[in-house]
Amino acid sequence: MMKQPIPDAVEEWFSDLTPAARAVLYPVIDTLRDAMPAGYELGMFFGMPGWVVPLATYPNTVTGHPLLYVSVSAQGSSHSLYLMGLASDLEADAAFRASWAATGLALNLGAGCLQFLTLGDIDLDVVRRCVAGISVPRFLAGYESTLPAA
């Protein structure tokens, strides 16, 4: 997996965070960059840094926007990691939940959104395996399974 450079807009987003939020989210974004399968693109989407399936790869989305795979956000002292690959892949979701349960950490996950306050609240190895395990074709297959039949 090739580590993607961080675009200027993402760096700017991080520079606007408090030092405490940066201390939590920089290791998360580095973990994501290390684990990201080929084909996803890092940028700013919906006001958050994240990875998408570019429209050049998959242009026929319901919204006309690139499909969001993973993103991070910060709201005050709370942080969120959006793992959209879990929302439409029951096998990946079950594996993530089982791996997380083995850590003994509390899981605050709803509809693919993992919420945490500190770096100690998130297991980066479980996140790494989850992100690395969903290739673009697998993610697209999950997305397409959620679409109404034509």
Secondary structure, DSSP 4 states (H G I P E B T S, - for coil): -PPPPPPHHHHHHHHTS-HHHHHHHHHHHHHHHHHPPTT-EEEEETTEEEEEE-TTT----SSSSPEEEEEEEEETTEEEEEEHHHHT-HHHHHHHHHHHHHHT----EETTEEEESSGGGS-HHHHHHHHHT--HHHHHHHHHHTSPP-
